[in-house]
Amino acid sequence: MIRNEKELLTKNMWDKFIFGTQIYRVPSLPLQELKQDIHTIKDLGFNSVKIQISWCIVEKIKGEINLAEIEELIIEARRVEMGVCLLITLEQIPMWVWRKYPDCRLLNAQNEPHEDPTQYLLPADGKPGPCWDHPGVRQEAEQFLSLVAQRLSKYKNIIAWNVWQEIGFWEEQGPTRSSENIYCYCPHTLKLFRKWLEQKYKDLKYLNNTWKSGFGNWEGIEPPRRFMMVPSWIDWQYFMNIIYLSNILKWRREIIQKNDPLNRQMMAHVDIPTFGSERDGEYAKETDIFGTSFYPSWISFSANDSSCFKIKNQSKDKILHYELSRFSMHFDYIRSAVRKEKEFYLGEFQGGPFGYGIYITPEPTPEDIRRWLLIALSGGTQGIYFWNHRPDIFWREMHGFGLCNWDGSPTERAREAGHISKAINRHSSLFKQGYFPPPQTAIVVNEDLYSFVKVTPYALKCLQYSLAGWYQFLWHKGIWVDFIGADQILQGSLKNYKVAILPFPIALGNELAETLKSYVSDGGMLISEACPGRVDKYGLANLPGLAKAMRELFGVEHANLHFCQEWNDIESTLDKHNNKIPSISSVGRGAYQSYTMKANLYIETYKLTHGTPILSCTKGITGVINNYGQGKGILLGTLVGHTLLPLNNTKTKCFISKLIKDLEIKPELCGKFLRRRRVYNEKEAWFLINDSNKQVTESIDVANFIRVEDILKNKTLDIKNNKIAIAIKSFSIHCLVMSK
């Protein structure tokens, strides 16, 4: 959307696929060098830069805001027609604010203040910062944001305000005991929490019955402080991680919008997706642009650095096989959270080797950069900012992340990135506005389940491994998925999908269980792992072993549950000393009698009421299918995603492949290539993926198109008899632009 038609440069920048890099934060390189770097970046093919404004740096003394360096860089970018994204880091509050409001510090569960008023960006851009419910610090921040927006909004090449970089409390930066890094227990936040509870429950008796608590009035309610495995934890985590953080985003957005006459886009991003949680989607609601950072060398299964692997004894080929799907999961999770009305950006994209103190990874090659960028684009990314244009100079990240050399001269990977920027901007509308065709399959995520497993020993790994296993298996089959949250399901959004998958659904609320049952009754197909609703959403046991709606849906009663050994080529979920029966496989029955499925961690057995058995082992029936209403429910009594995650469990993968085929889920393939698409008007971007360890040549049917362009080669391909011939190297991606 064009905010002001008279501002031609701004209009043109909004029309482009934004491809930029961060160039400034304090401590910084000399300003004159940065100005020269802007020209270098422009020449490479980039069209935007990101500039970071730290509150404590630009307002060292109250009321004296110094934006001189920021403005010089904005003006220099304007000279070469480059857009600017302004990143404002509020968590770095000035020392005068800390001293003026000593009670603005976040309080942990032991009423201990988070004490770190240092003025540095590292380790986490000042996070967690102060408590933003404190009225004094909130007023100071509002004045600062307003003045910055008023002063800088005159520059027409500003294209977006990034109001929060890597959202969250960053608890992992603090103590290891959970009660010491859970926030915030200050009077201001607790007052708002109690008000929210009163609006949610309305009746104190209802709250006490739900929580199994004995509070006599709303003012006396306390969240858990020492032992977190209690019902109140679920509401407390929802309030802090969704209500509190989303309200901060909304507050920052509204201040800047009020003071920016051009009403430019608001951006924020997380450091990584919170797999299993719904919070990313809630944050996205408060922005125009939402996204994530992407540092492949930090992500498990990266092929860029073997020391980062959690995969045991695997070849480089198998690691690259994992990398393609693992990184795609990163992007699909955020794409699903952003939804259609927003834009999906990568707020930070690794540009050089990962540096951490004395440790540094190998430098990414141009081939790495190309593969990473094409994976991101195939997952729906609509804009990219690299971190960083030159190697970092500050202690912890020293010598790391630079896209260019230390002196600002381009590396081959920087040239490759610039080449890709130029290529996609020849078709900017397709990549900026092109939609991702709706998948048939959804993987269900649930904030309450995430809160439950987060404090239940070993359970978080169970959930996240199952999510990853299902996603990666389907991805390598060419079956694309959305991740859909429980809140969306309760609003009826699951009806848009043919099949839904329920990973590790051990904690399941009655309302969600009933909604899933209705989805199947109306014609949907639900695949569930073991123990759906073993406890309710508040962690209270369903003594029959399964939620009532799940027993009805799958036509079973729970019989028994056992631990078993894990089949894994990644790290174990549970300690090796836990008592488990030996590894075991279930044998198929009926239409599946020639198939087997290995159990992983859990073996749940069932007594039939209406369901038809499809798997059994020496312990009993372990898998059922049940026709319910117009749909089907399939219950598999183990953690299937765990079993699918290792590469060598071929028998299990054959069984799940047969199941998927029987449900008539169609993969998107071009011969042996996986195909992902983005569509806009009369054009499509086809991402053809060779996920094998050998070069593959295919003849591809392009009957509906009159022109096919290989965008990285800037070459039109010959169409003969409605087909094109294309060869793709192992573990590589080609992008074709198809025109009708």
C-alpha positions in Angstrom: 0.0 0.0 0.0 1.4 3.5 -1.0 1.2 5.8 2.0 1.9 9.0 0.0 1.9 9.1 -3.8 4.1 12.2 -3.9 7.0 10.5 -2.3 8.4 8.7 -5.3 11.4 7.2 -3.6 9.4 5.9 -0.7 6.9 4.5 -3.2 9.5 2.8 -5.2 11.1 1.2 -2.1 7.8 -0.2 -1.0 7.4 -1.8 -4.4 10.8 -3.6 -4.2 11.6 -6.9 -2.6 13.6 -5.5 0.3 17.1 -7.0 0.4 19.4 -5.3 2.9 21.9 -5.6 5.6 22.5 -4.0 9.1 25.3 -1.5 9.0 25.2 0.3 12.3 25.0 -0.3 16.0 27.2 0.9 18.9 30.0 0.1 19.2 30.4 1.0 15.6 33.0 1.3 12.9 34.1 4.9 12.0 31.2 6.8 10.3 33.2 7.7 7.2 33.9 4.0 6.6 30.2 3.2 7.0 29.2 5.8 4.5 31.6 4.2 2.0 30.2 0.8 2.8 26.7 2.0 1.9 28.0 2.6 -1.7 29.6 -0.8 -1.8 26.4 -2.5 -0.6 24.4 -0.5 -3.2 26.8 -1.6 -6.0 26.4 -5.2 -4.9 22.7 -5.1 -5.6 21.2 -4.4 -2.1 18.5 -1.8 -1.8 18.2 -1.2 2.0 20.2 -0.8 5.1 19.2 -1.3 8.8 20.4 1.2 11.4 20.1 0.5 15.1 19.2 3.2 17.6 20.1 2.4 21.2 18.2 4.6 23.7 21.0 4.7 26.2 23.5 5.9 23.5 21.4 8.7 22.0 19.9 10.1 25.2 22.7 9.9 27.7 21.2 12.9 29.5 17.4 13.4 29.8 16.1 15.5 27.0 19.4 15.7 25.0 18.7 13.3 22.1 21.7 13.1 19.7 20.7 11.5 16.4 23.5 13.1 14.4 25.2 9.9 13.3 21.9 8.2 12.5 20.9 11.1 10.3 24.2 11.2 8.5 23.8 7.6 7.5 20.1 8.0 6.5 21.2 10.9 4.3 24.0 8.9 2.7 21.6 6.1 2.0 19.2 8.6 0.4 22.0 9.8 -1.9 22.2 6.4 -3.5 18.5 5.7 -3.4 18.6 3.1 -0.6 15.8 2.5 1.8 16.4 2.5 5.6 14.9 0.4 8.3 15.3 2.0 11.7 15.7 -0.5 14.6 15.0 1.1 18.0 16.3 -0.8 21.0 14.4 0.4 24.0 15.6 -2.3 26.4 18.9 -0.5 26.6 17.5 2.2 28.8 19.7 5.1 29.9 21.4 5.1 33.3 19.4 8.1 34.4 16.2 6.1 33.9 17.4 3.2 36.0 18.4 5.7 38.8 15.2 7.8 38.5 13.0 4.7 38.8 14.9 2.1 40.8 11.7 0.0 41.2 11.3 -0.4 37.4 13.4 -3.5 37.4 11.7 -6.8 36.6 11.2 -9.0 39.6 11.6 -12.8 39.4 9.6 -15.4 41.3 11.8 -14.8 44.4 11.1 -11.0 44.3 14.7 -10.5 43.3 15.2 -7.6 40.8 16.9 -8.3 37.4 20.0 -6.2 37.9 21.9 -5.3 34.8 21.9 -1.6 34.0 25.0 -1.8 31.8 24.9 0.1 28.6 25.9 -2.6 26.1 24.1 -4.3 23.3 25.5 -7.7 24.1 24.6 -10.3 25.1 20.9 -9.6 24.1 20.3 -6.0 23.1 19.6 -5.0 26.7 17.0 -7.7 27.2 15.1 -8.4 29.3 15.2 -4.6 30.1 12.9 -3.0 32.6 9.3 -3.9 33.4 7.2 -2.0 30.9 4.2 -2.0 33.2 6.0 0.5 35.3 4.3 3.9 34.6 7.4 6.0 35.1 9.7 4.2 32.7 6.8 3.7 30.2 6.3 7.5 30.2 10.0 8.2 29.6 10.1 5.6 26.8 7.0 7.1 25.2 8.6 10.6 25.2 11.8 9.2 23.6 10.0 7.2 20.9 7.8 10.2 20.0 10.7 12.6 19.7 12.7 10.1 17.6 9.8 9.4 15.3 9.0 13.1 14.9 12.7 14.0 14.1 13.4 11.2 11.7 10.1 10.7 9.9 11.0 13.6 7.6 13.4 11.3 5.7 11.5 9.8 2.9 13.8 6.8 2.4 12.8 5.4 5.7 10.7 2.3 4.8 10.0 0.7 8.1 10.4 1.0 11.9 11.7 -2.2 13.6 10.1 -1.7 17.1 11.5 -4.9 18.7 14.4 -7.0 17.7 14.2 -10.6 18.8 11.2 -10.3 21.1 11.2 -11.9 24.5 12.7 -12.1 28.0 15.7 -14.2 26.9 15.5 -16.2 30.1 18.5 -18.3 29.0 20.8 -15.4 29.6 20.0 -15.5 33.3 20.4 -18.0 36.2 19.7 -21.7 35.6 17.1 -22.1 38.3 13.7 -21.5 36.7 12.3 -19.4 39.5 15.2 -17.0 39.2 14.5 -16.1 35.5 10.7 -16.0 35.3 9.2 -12.5 35.2 7.6 -10.3 36.3 6.3 -10.4 39.8 6.3 -6.7 40.4 3.1 -5.0 41.8 2.3 -3.3 38.5 2.3 -6.6 36.5 0.5 -8.6 39.1 -2.2 -6.1 39.2 -2.7 -6.4 35.5 -2.5 -10.2 35.7 -5.3 -10.2 38.3 -7.4 -7.9 36.2 -7.0 -10.2 33.2 -7.9 -13.2 35.3 -11.1 -11.5 36.4 -12.0 -10.7 32.8 -11.3 -14.3 31.8 -13.0 -16.2 34.6 -15.5 -13.6 35.9 -16.3 -15.7 38.9 -13.7 -16.4 41.6 -15.3 -19.7 42.4 -14.8 -20.7 38.7 -11.1 -19.8 38.9 -10.5 -21.7 42.2 -12.3 -24.7 40.8 -10.2 -24.6 37.6 -6.9 -24.0 39.4 -7.8 -26.2 42.4 -6.8 -23.2 44.6 -8.3 -21.4 47.6 -8.1 -17.7 46.9 -10.6 -15.5 48.9 -10.5 -12.4 46.6 -9.0 -11.3 43.3 -6.4 -9.1 45.0 -5.0 -12.1 46.8 -4.2 -14.2 43.7 -0.6 -15.1 43.2 1.1 -16.9 40.3 3.3 -19.8 41.1 6.8 -18.9 42.5 8.7 -22.1 43.4 6.9 -25.1 42.0 5.6 -24.5 38.5 3.8 -27.8 37.7 0.5 -26.4 38.9 -2.6 -25.2 37.0 -2.0 -21.5 37.6 1.3 -21.8 35.6 -0.7 -22.2 32.4 -2.5 -18.9 32.8 0.6 -17.1 34.1 2.7 -18.2 31.1 0.0 -17.2 28.7 -0.3 -13.8 30.3 3.4 -13.0 30.4 4.4 -14.5 27.0 1.4 -13.5 25.0 -0.6 -10.7 26.7 2.3 -8.8 28.2 4.7 -9.0 25.3 2.0 -8.4 22.7 0.8 -5.3 24.6 4.3 -3.9 24.5 4.5 -4.4 20.8 1.1 -2.7 20.4 2.1 0.2 22.6 5.4 0.8 20.6 3.6 0.6 17.3 0.9 3.1 18.3 3.4 5.7 19.6 5.4 5.6 16.3 2.3 5.6 14.1 1.0 8.6 16.0 4.3 10.6 15.3 5.0 9.4 11.7 3.0 11.4 9.2 3.8 8.9 6.4 2.5 5.9 8.6 5.3 3.6 7.5 5.3 -0.1 8.2 6.0 -1.5 11.7 8.3 -4.4 11.9 9.4 -6.8 14.7 11.0 -10.2 14.8 11.9 -13.1 17.1 15.2 -14.8 17.4 13.9 -18.3 16.5 10.4 -19.7 16.2 9.1 -21.1 19.5 8.3 -24.5 18.1 5.1 -25.9 19.6 3.9 -22.4 20.8 1.3 -20.0 19.3 3.0 -16.9 20.5 4.7 -15.9 17.2 1.3 -15.6 15.6 0.1 -13.3 18.4 3.1 -11.0 18.0 2.5 -10.9 14.3 -0.9 -9.4 14.8 0.6 -6.2 16.2 2.9 -5.6 13.3 2.8 -4.9 9.5 6.0 -7.0 9.0 6.9 -9.9 11.2 9.7 -12.4 11.0 12.6 -14.2 12.6 16.4 -14.2 12.7 18.1 -16.9 10.8 21.6 -18.1 11.8 22.2 -21.5 10.2 25.3 -22.1 12.3 23.2 -21.8 15.4 20.5 -24.2 14.3 20.8 -27.9 15.0 21.6 -30.0 11.9 23.5 -27.2 10.1 25.8 -28.6 7.5 27.9 -25.5 7.8 29.7 -26.6 10.9 30.0 -30.1 12.2 30.7 -29.0 15.8 27.2 -27.8 16.0 25.6 -31.1 15.2 23.3 -33.0 17.5 23.2 -35.7 14.8 25.4 -38.7 15.7 27.8 -40.4 13.3 26.3 -39.0 10.1 27.9 -38.2 6.8 27.9 -34.7 5.2 25.3 -35.9 2.7 22.9 -36.9 5.4 23.5 -33.7 7.3 22.7 -31.7 4.1 19.5 -33.8 3.7 18.5 -32.7 7.3 19.5 -29.1 6.7 17.1 -28.6 3.7 14.0 -29.6 5.7 15.1 -28.3 9.1 15.7 -24.8 7.7 12.4 -24.9 5.8 10.6 -25.7 9.0 12.1 -22.5 10.5 10.5 -20.5 7.7 7.2 -22.3 7.4 6.6 -21.9 11.1 6.9 -18.1 10.9 5.1 -18.0 7.5 2.1 -19.8 9.2 2.2 -17.3 12.1 2.3 -14.2 9.9 -0.7 -15.2 7.8 -1.8 -13.5 4.6 -2.5 -9.9 5.7 1.1 -9.4 7.0 4.5 -9.5 5.5 7.1 -12.1 6.4 10.8 -10.9 6.7 14.0 -12.4 7.9 15.1 -9.7 10.3 18.6 -11.0 10.7 20.2 -13.4 8.2 23.7 -14.8 8.9 26.2 -13.2 6.5 29.5 -14.7 7.7 31.0 -17.1 10.1 29.4 -17.5 13.5 31.7 -16.0 16.1 31.3 -16.6 19.8 34.2 -15.5 21.9 37.3 -17.5 20.8 35.1 -19.9 18.8 34.4 -19.3 15.1 32.8 -21.5 12.5 34.1 -21.9 8.9 33.1 -19.2 6.6 29.9 -19.8 4.6 30.6 -20.4 0.9 28.7 -18.7 -1.9 26.9 -22.1 -2.4 25.8 -22.0 1.3 24.5 -18.5 0.9 22.6 -19.4 -2.3 21.1 -22.6 -0.8 20.1 -20.8 2.4 18.5 -17.9 0.5 16.6 -20.1 -1.9 15.3 -22.2 1.0 14.1 -19.0 2.6 12.5 -17.7 -0.6 10.8 -21.1 -1.2 9.3 -20.8 2.3 7.5 -17.5 1.5 10.0 -14.9 2.7 9.1 -11.4 1.5 12.2 -9.4 2.6 15.7 -10.1 4.0 18.2 -8.2 6.2 21.6 -9.6 6.7 23.6 -9.4 9.9 26.1 -7.9 9.4 27.8 -6.1 6.5 31.3 -6.3 8.1 32.7 -8.6 10.8 31.6 -7.7 14.3 34.1 -5.9 16.5 32.6 -6.5 19.9 34.0 -9.0 22.3 31.5 -12.0 22.3 30.8 -11.9 18.6 34.3 -10.7 17.5 35.2 -11.3 13.9 31.9 -13.0 13.2 28.9 -12.6 10.8 30.5 -10.3 8.3 29.1 -10.5 4.7 32.0 -8.5 3.5 35.7 -8.5 4.4 37.1 -6.6 7.4 38.0 -3.6 5.2 34.5 -3.5 3.6 35.6 -5.1 0.3 33.1 -7.6 -1.0 33.6 -11.4 -0.4 32.4 -13.9 -3.0 29.4 -14.7 -0.7 28.5 -11.0 -0.6 28.6 -11.0 -4.4 26.4 -14.1 -4.5 23.9 -12.4 -2.2 23.9 -9.3 -4.4 23.4 -11.4 -7.5 20.4 -13.0 -6.0 19.0 -9.7 -4.9 19.2 -8.4 -8.5 17.6 -11.6 -9.8 14.6 -11.6 -7.6 14.0 -7.8 -8.0 13.6 -8.4 -11.7 10.4 -10.0 -10.6 9.9 -8.1 -7.3 6.0 -8.3 -7.3 6.1 -12.0 -7.6 8.5 -12.5 -4.6 7.1 -9.6 -2.5 3.4 -10.2 -3.1 3.1 -13.7 -4.5 1.1 -16.1 -2.4 2.0 -19.5 -1.1 -0.6 -22.1 -2.4 -2.6 -23.3 0.6 -1.4 -26.7 1.9 -3.8 -29.6 2.4 -2.1 -30.6 5.7 -1.8 -28.9 9.1 0.3 -29.6 12.1 -1.4 -28.6 15.3 0.4 -26.4 17.9 -1.0 -25.4 21.2 0.2 -22.7 23.7 -1.2 -24.4 26.7 0.5 -27.7 25.7 3.8 -25.8 25.2 3.5 -24.3 28.7 2.8 -27.7 30.1 5.8 -29.4 28.5 8.1 -26.5 29.2 8.2 -27.3 33.0 7.5 -31.1 32.8 10.8 -33.0 32.8 11.9 -34.2 29.4 8.5 -33.3 27.8 9.6 -30.3 25.8 12.0 -32.4 23.7 9.2 -34.9 23.2 7.0 -32.3 21.7 9.6 -30.5 19.6 11.2 -33.8 18.2 7.7 -35.0 17.2 7.0 -31.7 15.4 10.3 -31.9 13.6 9.9 -35.5 12.7 6.5 -35.1 11.1 7.5 -31.9 9.3 10.7 -33.3 7.9 9.1 -36.5 6.8 6.3 -34.7 5.0 8.7 -32.1 3.5 10.9 -34.8 1.9 7.7 -36.3 0.4 6.8 -33.0 -1.2 3.8 -32.5 1.2 3.8 -28.9 2.4 2.2 -28.0 5.7 0.9 -25.1 7.8 1.3 -24.9 11.5 -2.1 -24.1 13.0 -2.7 -22.9 16.5 -5.4 -24.0 18.9 -6.9 -20.5 19.0 -7.3 -20.7 15.2 -8.8 -24.1 15.4 -11.4 -22.9 18.0 -12.3 -20.2 15.5 -13.0 -22.8 12.8 -9.9 -22.5 10.7 -9.1 -26.2 10.6 -11.9 -26.7 8.1 -9.5 -25.4 5.4 -7.3 -28.5 5.7 -7.9 -32.1 4.6 -5.6 -33.6 7.2 -4.5 -32.5 10.6 -1.7 -34.0 12.7 -1.6 -33.9 16.5 2.0 -34.4 17.8 2.5 -35.4 21.4 -0.9 -34.2 22.6 -0.5 -35.3 26.2 -2.2 -32.1 27.6 -5.4 -31.3 25.8 -8.2 -29.0 26.9 -11.8 -30.3 26.6 -12.9 -27.5 24.3 -10.1 -28.1 21.8 -10.7 -31.9 22.0 -14.4 -31.4 21.1 -13.5 -29.0 18.3 -11.1 -31.6 16.8 -13.9 -34.2 17.1 -16.3 -31.9 15.2 -13.6 -31.3 12.5 -13.5 -35.1 11.9 -17.3 -35.4 12.0 -17.5 -32.8 9.3 -15.2 -34.7 7.0 -11.7 -34.0 8.2 -9.0 -36.6 8.9 -7.0 -36.4 12.2 -3.8 -38.3 12.9 -2.9 -38.3 16.6 0.2 -39.6 18.4 -0.1 -41.5 21.7 -2.0 -40.2 24.8 -4.3 -37.4 23.4 -5.6 -35.8 26.6 -3.8 -37.9 29.2 -4.1 -34.7 31.2 -6.3 -31.7 30.6 -4.9 -28.2 29.6 -4.2 -27.4 33.3 -2.2 -30.6 33.9 -4.9 -32.5 35.8 -5.0 -36.2 34.9 -7.9 -37.7 32.9 -8.0 -40.9 34.8 -9.4 -43.0 31.9 -6.1 -42.2 30.2 -7.6 -40.3 27.2 -9.8 -37.2 26.9 -13.5 -38.2 26.5 -13.8 -36.6 23.1 -10.7 -38.5 21.9 -12.1 -41.9 23.2 -15.2 -41.2 21.2 -13.4 -40.0 18.1 -11.0 -42.9 17.8 -13.4 -45.6 19.1 -11.0 -46.8 21.9 -10.4 -47.0 25.6 -6.9 -46.6 27.0 -5.4 -50.0 28.1 -1.8 -49.4 29.2 1.3 -47.3 28.7 4.9 -48.3 28.7 8.3 -46.6 28.2 10.5 -48.2 25.5 13.9 -47.6 24.1 14.3 -44.9 21.5 15.3 -45.5 17.8 17.3 -42.3 17.2 20.4 -41.0 15.5 20.0 -37.8 17.5 20.4 -37.2 21.2 18.1 -39.2 23.5 15.0 -37.6 24.9 15.2 -39.1 28.4 18.2 -39.9 30.6 19.7 -43.3 29.7 19.1 -44.5 33.2 15.3 -44.3 33.0 13.6 -47.7 33.2 12.4 -48.7 29.7 11.5 -51.9 28.1 13.6 -52.9 25.0 13.0 -51.4 21.6 9.9 -52.8 20.0 8.0 -52.7 16.7 4.3 -52.9 16.0 3.1 -55.1 13.1 0.4 -53.9 10.7 -3.0 -55.5 10.5 -5.7 -55.5 7.8 -4.7 -53.2 4.9 -1.3 -52.6 6.7 -0.4 -56.2 7.4 2.8 -56.1 5.4 4.1 -53.0 7.3 5.7 -52.4 10.6 6.3 -49.3 12.8 8.9 -48.9 15.4 7.8 -47.5 18.8 9.7 -44.6 20.2 9.7 -43.7 23.9 6.0 -44.5 24.5 3.9 -47.6 23.7 0.2 -47.0 24.4 -2.2 -49.9 23.9 -5.9 -49.7 23.4 -9.2 -51.6 24.0 -11.5 -51.3 21.0 -15.0 -49.9 21.3 -15.6 -49.0 17.6 -12.2 -48.5 16.0 -10.5 -50.9 13.7 -7.0 -52.1 14.6 -4.2 -51.3 12.2 -1.2 -52.0 14.4 -0.4 -54.3 17.3 2.6 -55.7 19.3 3.1 -58.2 22.1 1.6 -55.6 24.5 -1.6 -55.3 22.6 -3.3 -53.1 20.0 -1.1 -50.0 19.3 -2.9 -48.3 16.3 -6.5 -47.8 15.2 -8.5 -46.1 12.5 -12.1 -45.1 13.1 -14.7 -43.7 10.7 -16.4 -40.9 12.7 -19.1 -38.9 11.0 -17.9 -38.0 7.5 -14.2 -38.2 8.5 -11.6 -40.5 9.9 -9.6 -40.6 13.1 -6.2 -42.4 13.3 -4.6 -43.0 16.6 -1.0 -44.3 16.7 0.2 -45.4 20.1 3.7 -44.0 20.1 5.6 -40.8 19.4 5.6 -41.2 15.6 7.6 -38.0 15.0 10.5 -39.3 17.0 10.5 -42.4 14.9 10.4 -40.4 11.7 13.2 -38.1 12.6 16.1 -40.5 12.1 17.1 -41.2 8.6 17.4 -44.9 8.9 13.9 -45.9 10.0 12.8 -46.9 6.6 10.2 -49.4 7.6 8.3 -46.9 9.7 8.5 -44.4 6.9 7.0 -46.9 4.5 4.1 -47.4 6.9 3.4 -43.7 7.3 3.8 -43.3 3.5 1.1 -45.9 3.0 -1.1 -44.2 5.5 -0.6 -40.8 3.8 -1.3 -42.3 0.4 -4.5 -43.9 1.7 -5.7 -40.5 3.0 -5.1 -39.1 -0.6 -2.7 -36.4 0.4 -1.1 -35.4 -2.9 2.6 -34.5 -2.9 3.9 -31.6 -5.1 6.6 -33.2 -7.3 8.2 -32.7 -10.7 9.6 -36.1 -11.4 12.2 -36.6 -8.6 12.3 -32.9 -7.7 10.3 -31.5 -4.9 8.4 -28.3 -6.0 7.4 -25.3 -4.0 5.6 -22.4 -5.6 4.7 -18.7 -5.2 2.0 -17.3 -7.4 1.2 -13.8 -8.5 -1.2 -12.9 -11.3 0.1 -14.6 -14.5 3.5 -15.6 -13.0 4.7 -18.4 -10.7 8.0 -19.0 -9.0 8.9 -22.7 -9.0 11.5 -23.8 -6.5 12.7 -27.2 -7.7 14.6 -29.1 -5.0 16.9 -32.0 -5.4 17.1 -33.5 -1.8 19.2 -36.5 -3.0 22.9 -37.0 -2.9 23.2 -37.3 -6.7 22.7 -34.9 -9.6 19.3 -35.4 -11.1 18.1 -34.5 -14.6 14.4 -34.3 -15.4 12.1 -33.4 -18.2 9.5 -31.0 -16.7 6.0 -30.5 -18.1 5.3 -26.7 -18.5 2.3 -26.9 -20.8 0.5 -24.0 -19.2 3.3 -21.5 -19.6 4.8 -19.6 -22.6 8.1 -18.6 -21.0 10.4 -20.1 -18.4 13.3 -18.2 -16.9 16.1 -19.5 -14.7 16.4 -16.4 -12.6 19.9 -16.9 -11.2 21.3 -17.5 -14.7 19.0 -14.8 -16.2 18.4 -17.2 -19.0 15.2 -18.2 -20.8 14.9 -22.0 -21.1 14.0 -23.7 -24.3 10.5 -25.3 -24.3 10.2 -28.3 -26.5 6.9 -30.3 -26.8 5.7 -28.4 -23.7 8.7 -29.6 -21.7 12.0 -28.3 -20.4 15.1 -30.3 -19.5 16.8 -29.3 -16.2 19.7 -30.8 -14.2 20.1 -30.0 -10.5 23.1 -30.9 -8.4 22.7 -32.8 -5.1 21.1 -31.0 -2.2 20.5 -27.9 -4.4 17.6 -25.7 -5.4 16.8 -24.0 -8.7 14.3 -21.2 -9.0 12.3 -20.8 -12.3 9.9 -18.0 -13.1 7.0 -19.3 -15.1 5.0 -16.8 -17.3 1.6 -17.6 -18.8 
